[in-house]
């Protein structure tokens, strides 16, 4: 369960990041459900990518620094993927 906690945090943060990005960039928004789903996917991908690259805010074996890093990487990953998919949708139509 200890290994799943960072992933769960990243997925939830990704959903929040996707919805915040959708609210800030209305032209790229995919709707509430779409923003959440894309954000969850982006949060998972972003968090795991940064983890694989060894990027961690805490730099240790646990603690608040790692939780903050998971929140940040998940949120940013969710927002970035939403922007990418929103732009692709805009370019290629509905």
C-alpha positions in Angstrom: 0.0 0.0 0.0 2.9 2.3 0.7 3.9 2.2 -3.0 0.4 3.0 -4.1 0.0 6.2 -2.1 2.2 8.4 -4.3 0.4 7.1 -7.4 -3.0 7.9 -5.8 -1.9 11.3 -4.8 -0.6 11.9 -8.4 -3.9 10.8 -9.9 -6.0 13.0 -7.6 -3.7 15.9 -8.2 -3.8 15.3 -11.9 -7.6 15.5 -11.9 -7.4 18.8 -10.0 -4.7 20.1 -12.3 -6.7 19.2 -15.4 -9.8 20.9 -14.1 -7.9 24.1 -13.1 -6.3 24.2 -16.5 -9.7 23.7 -18.1 -11.2 26.5 -16.1 -8.3 28.9 -16.9 -8.3 28.0 -20.6 -11.9 27.7 -21.5 -11.2 27.3 -25.2 -9.2 24.1 -24.5 -11.6 22.7 -21.8 -13.0 19.3 -22.4 -15.9 19.7 -19.9 -15.8 18.6 -16.3 -15.6 14.9 -16.9 -13.2 15.2 -19.8 -10.9 17.5 -17.8 -10.9 15.1 -14.9 -10.2 12.0 -17.0 -7.4 13.6 -19.0 -6.0 15.1 -15.8 -6.0 11.7 -14.1 -4.1 10.2 -17.0 -1.7 13.1 -17.2 -1.1 13.1 -13.4 -0.2 9.4 -13.5 2.1 9.8 -16.5 3.7 13.0 -15.2 4.2 11.7 -11.7 5.7 8.4 -12.9 7.9 10.1 -15.5 9.4 12.4 -12.9 9.8 9.6 -10.5 11.6 7.5 -13.1 13.9 10.4 -13.8 14.7 10.6 -10.1 13.1 14.0 -9.7 11.6 14.3 -6.2 10.9 17.3 -4.0 11.7 15.4 -0.8 14.8 13.6 -2.1 14.4 11.0 0.6 12.5 7.9 1.5 9.2 9.6 2.4 7.8 12.5 4.3 6.1 15.7 3.5 8.6 16.7 0.8 7.7 13.7 -1.3 4.0 14.2 -0.8 4.4 17.8 -2.0 6.4 16.6 -5.0 3.7 14.0 -5.9 1.0 16.7 -5.7 3.1 19.1 -7.9 4.1 16.5 -10.5 0.5 15.1 -10.7 -1.1 18.5 -11.0 1.4 19.8 -13.6 1.2 16.5 -15.5 -2.6 16.7 -15.6 -2.6 20.3 -16.7 0.0 19.8 -19.4 -1.8 16.8 -20.9 -5.1 18.7 -20.9 -3.5 21.6 -22.8 -1.9 19.2 -25.3 -5.2 17.3 -25.9 -7.2 20.5 -26.0 -4.9 22.0 -28.7 -5.1 18.7 -30.7 -8.8 18.8 -30.5 -8.9 22.4 -31.6 -6.5 21.8 -34.5 -8.2 18.6 -35.8 -11.8 19.6 -35.0 -14.3 17.8 -32.9 
